[in-house]
Amino acid sequence: TVTSSPQACAELARDFLVETIARVIMAKGHCILVLAGGSTPKLLYQLLAELPSGKIDWPKVILLWGDERNVPPDHPDSNFRMVKQSLLDRLSSDSQPQIFPIPVDGNDAESAAQKYDQTLCKLADGSDIPMLDIVLLGIGDDAHTASLFPATKGLRINDRRAIANYVDKLNTWRVTMSYRQLNHSSEVLFLVCGESKQKALRQIWSLPTDIDAYPAQGVSPPNGRVQWFVDESAVVGLKDIVPAPA
């Protein structure tokens, strides 16, 4: 779905979440929502915080993080900190979701990944891996998504729900959900805005699948659907290959 601006993209995503979260809660009593970092998701979280009280039944929403930088939770680069400031701190005390941040502290990323892997296991209701109801994702200019970067070892780890992934070009560790976990989902929503994303979108949408080069191609849940909410500037010259709405 192509929108006119990042603001319009965030508004469309907000409306999608309101409707989908309500439907999922009606069906199963709770909704697992996986959050992404980035500027467009931040706009979305701010819009969610501005909704009238009761529009979303937040206490029945379980918030997970798709990935996290290996920094303390109060660090400016922290995805948790961004969500806290843009959404959680703006919700009333009696309208708070259940939150499960990735327990990074800037030190041992592998330990944080193992702990999050166990958290996800506990949310699986007796099975091996939890079904994620809604997953929010973005992409980088290099076609990475979450913290699954091109040519990183994490792309090939299929026996874990959460992994530590070293990113050479950034000289840093990240903790991220694996393909195995991301693909165990019902709804995946990619939010992509800005002209800098044009090249990556063309690669992801039109080239043969090569997750080592274009990791976002690896998100393809066999029992779920993937939707793309993009703005005009991200798809200039790409209208002929924009995926049809699911």
C-alpha positions as CSV (number, residue, x, y, z in Angstrom):
1,T,0.0,0.0,0.0
2,V,1.5,3.3,-1.1
3,T,0.8,6.4,1.1
4,S,1.6,10.1,0.5
5,S,4.0,10.6,3.4
6,P,5.6,9.0,6.5
7,Q,2.8,10.5,8.5
8,A,0.1,8.9,6.3
9,C,2.0,5.6,6.5
10,A,2.0,5.7,10.3
11,E,-1.7,6.6,10.3
12,L,-2.6,3.7,8.1
13,A,-0.5,1.4,10.3
14,R,-2.3,2.8,13.4
15,D,-5.7,2.0,11.9
16,F,-4.5,-1.5,10.9
17,L,-3.3,-2.2,14.5
18,V,-6.4,-0.9,16.2
19,E,-8.6,-3.2,14.0
20,T,-6.2,-6.2,14.1
21,I,-5.4,-6.1,17.8
22,A,-9.2,-6.0,18.7
23,R,-9.9,-8.9,16.4
24,V,-7.0,-11.0,17.9
25,I,-8.0,-10.2,21.5
26,M,-11.6,-11.2,20.7
27,A,-10.4,-14.5,19.3
28,K,-7.7,-15.6,21.8
29,G,-7.9,-13.2,24.8
30,H,-4.5,-11.4,24.1
31,C,-2.4,-10.1,21.3
32,I,1.4,-10.5,20.8
33,L,2.7,-7.4,19.1
34,V,6.4,-7.2,18.0
35,L,7.9,-3.7,17.8
36,A,10.4,-2.2,15.5
37,G,12.8,0.7,15.8
38,G,13.1,3.5,13.4
39,S,11.5,6.9,12.6
40,T,8.3,5.6,11.0
41,P,7.6,3.2,13.9
42,K,8.2,6.1,16.3
43,L,5.6,8.1,14.5
44,L,3.2,5.2,14.8
45,Y,3.8,4.8,18.5
46,Q,3.1,8.4,19.1
47,L,-0.1,8.1,17.2
48,L,-1.1,5.0,19.3
49,A,-0.4,7.0,22.5
50,E,-2.8,9.7,21.3
51,L,-5.7,7.3,20.8
52,P,-8.8,7.8,23.1
53,S,-8.7,5.7,26.2
54,G,-10.0,2.2,25.6
55,K,-9.5,2.3,21.8
56,I,-6.9,-0.5,22.4
57,D,-7.2,-2.9,25.3
58,W,-3.6,-2.4,26.3
59,P,-3.5,-4.7,29.3
60,K,-4.3,-7.6,26.9
61,V,-1.4,-6.7,24.6
62,I,2.0,-8.4,25.0
63,L,4.8,-6.2,23.6
64,L,8.0,-7.8,22.3
65,W,10.9,-6.3,20.6
66,G,12.1,-7.7,17.2
67,D,15.7,-6.5,17.8
68,E,17.8,-4.3,20.0
69,R,21.1,-2.5,20.0
70,N,23.5,-3.8,22.6
71,V,23.3,-0.7,24.8
72,P,21.7,-0.1,28.2
73,P,18.0,0.6,28.2
74,D,18.5,4.3,28.9
75,H,20.9,4.8,26.0
76,P,19.9,7.2,23.2
77,D,20.2,4.4,20.7
78,S,18.0,2.0,22.6
79,N,14.9,0.8,20.8
80,F,13.3,0.2,24.2
81,R,14.0,3.8,25.2
82,M,12.4,5.1,22.1
83,V,9.2,3.0,22.7
84,K,9.1,4.0,26.3
85,Q,9.3,7.7,25.5
86,S,7.0,7.7,22.5
87,L,4.3,5.2,23.8
88,L,4.6,3.6,27.2
89,D,5.3,6.8,29.2
90,R,2.2,8.4,27.5
91,L,-0.2,5.7,28.4
92,S,-2.1,5.8,31.8
93,S,-0.9,3.6,34.6
94,D,-4.1,1.5,34.3
95,S,-3.7,1.1,30.5
96,Q,-0.2,-0.5,30.3
97,P,0.6,-3.4,28.0
98,Q,2.6,-6.4,29.2
99,I,6.2,-5.7,28.1
100,F,9.1,-8.0,27.5
101,P,12.1,-6.0,26.4
102,I,15.3,-7.6,25.2
103,P,17.5,-7.7,28.3
104,V,20.6,-6.0,26.9
105,D,23.0,-4.0,29.0
106,G,25.8,-3.2,26.6
107,N,27.9,-6.2,27.7
108,D,27.3,-9.8,26.9
109,A,24.9,-9.9,23.8
110,E,24.9,-13.7,23.7
111,S,23.7,-13.9,27.3
112,A,20.9,-11.4,26.5
113,A,19.9,-13.4,23.4
114,Q,19.7,-16.6,25.4
115,K,17.5,-15.0,28.0
116,Y,15.2,-13.6,25.4
117,D,15.1,-17.0,23.7
118,Q,13.8,-18.4,27.0
119,T,11.3,-15.6,27.4
120,L,9.9,-16.4,24.0
121,C,9.8,-20.1,24.8
122,K,7.7,-19.3,27.9
123,L,5.2,-17.4,25.8
124,A,4.7,-20.3,23.5
125,D,1.8,-21.8,25.5
126,G,3.3,-25.3,25.6
127,S,4.7,-25.4,22.1
128,D,8.2,-24.8,21.1
129,I,7.8,-21.3,19.7
130,P,5.2,-18.6,20.2
131,M,2.9,-17.5,17.3
132,L,3.4,-13.8,16.9
133,D,0.1,-12.1,16.0
134,I,1.6,-8.9,14.5
135,V,5.2,-8.1,13.6
136,L,6.3,-4.6,12.7
137,L,9.5,-4.4,10.7
138,G,11.4,-1.9,8.6
139,I,14.3,-2.2,6.2
140,G,17.7,-0.6,6.0
141,D,19.3,0.9,2.9
142,D,21.2,-2.4,2.7
143,A,18.0,-4.5,2.7
144,H,18.5,-5.7,6.3
145,T,15.5,-6.1,8.6
146,A,15.4,-6.3,12.4
147,S,19.1,-6.9,13.0
148,L,19.5,-9.5,10.3
149,F,22.2,-7.9,8.2
150,P,23.7,-9.0,4.9
151,A,26.5,-11.6,5.2
152,T,26.1,-12.1,8.9
153,K,26.1,-15.4,10.7
154,G,22.7,-14.9,12.2
155,L,21.1,-15.4,8.8
156,R,21.9,-19.1,9.1
157,I,20.9,-19.8,12.7
158,N,17.7,-21.7,12.6
159,D,17.5,-23.5,16.0
160,R,16.9,-20.4,18.1
161,R,14.1,-17.9,18.6
162,A,16.4,-15.0,19.5
163,I,20.1,-14.7,18.6
164,A,23.1,-12.5,19.1
165,N,24.3,-11.3,15.7
166,Y,27.7,-9.6,15.1
167,V,27.6,-6.9,12.4
168,D,31.1,-6.3,11.0
169,K,30.3,-3.1,9.2
170,L,29.0,-1.6,12.4
171,N,31.6,-3.2,14.6
172,T,28.9,-4.1,17.1
173,W,26.7,-6.9,18.4
174,R,22.9,-6.8,18.0
175,V,20.2,-9.1,19.5
176,T,17.5,-10.0,17.2
177,M,14.6,-12.4,16.6
178,S,15.7,-15.1,14.1
179,Y,14.0,-16.0,10.9
180,R,12.6,-19.0,12.6
181,Q,10.8,-16.8,15.1
182,L,9.8,-14.0,12.7
183,N,8.4,-16.5,10.3
184,H,6.2,-17.9,13.0
185,S,3.7,-15.0,12.7
186,S,0.3,-14.3,11.5
187,E,0.7,-10.7,10.2
188,V,4.0,-9.0,9.2
189,L,3.8,-5.3,8.4
190,F,6.8,-3.6,6.8
191,L,6.9,0.2,7.3
192,V,9.2,1.8,4.8
193,C,9.5,5.5,4.1
194,G,12.1,7.7,2.4
195,E,13.9,7.8,-1.0
196,S,17.0,6.2,0.5
197,K,15.0,2.9,0.5
198,Q,14.3,2.8,-3.2
199,K,17.3,0.6,-4.1
200,A,16.7,-1.8,-1.3
201,L,13.0,-2.2,-2.2
202,R,13.8,-2.9,-5.8
203,Q,16.3,-5.6,-4.7
204,I,13.9,-7.2,-2.3
205,W,10.9,-7.1,-4.6
206,S,12.4,-7.9,-8.0
207,L,15.6,-10.0,-7.5
208,P,15.8,-13.7,-6.9
209,T,15.7,-14.7,-3.3
210,D,19.2,-14.3,-1.7
211,I,19.0,-13.8,2.0
212,D,22.7,-13.3,2.4
213,A,22.5,-10.2,0.1
214,Y,18.9,-9.1,0.9
215,P,17.9,-10.3,4.3
216,A,14.4,-8.9,4.3
217,Q,13.5,-11.4,1.6
218,G,13.9,-14.1,4.3
219,V,10.8,-12.9,6.1
220,S,8.0,-15.0,4.6
221,P,5.8,-16.7,7.1
222,P,4.3,-19.9,5.7
223,N,1.1,-19.5,7.7
224,G,0.9,-15.7,7.7
225,R,0.8,-12.7,5.4
226,V,3.3,-9.9,4.7
227,Q,2.1,-6.4,3.9
228,W,4.1,-3.4,2.8
229,F,3.1,0.1,3.9
230,V,5.4,2.5,2.0
231,D,5.4,6.2,1.2
232,E,5.6,7.8,-2.3
233,S,9.2,8.8,-1.9
234,A,10.3,5.2,-1.3
235,V,8.7,3.9,-4.5
236,V,9.5,6.5,-7.1
237,G,10.1,4.5,-10.2
238,L,9.0,1.2,-8.5
239,K,5.2,1.4,-8.9
240,D,5.3,-1.5,-11.4
241,I,6.7,-3.9,-8.8
242,V,5.0,-2.8,-5.6
243,P,3.4,-6.0,-4.1
244,A,-0.4,-6.1,-4.3
245,P,-2.1,-5.6,-1.0
246,A,-2.6,-8.9,0.8
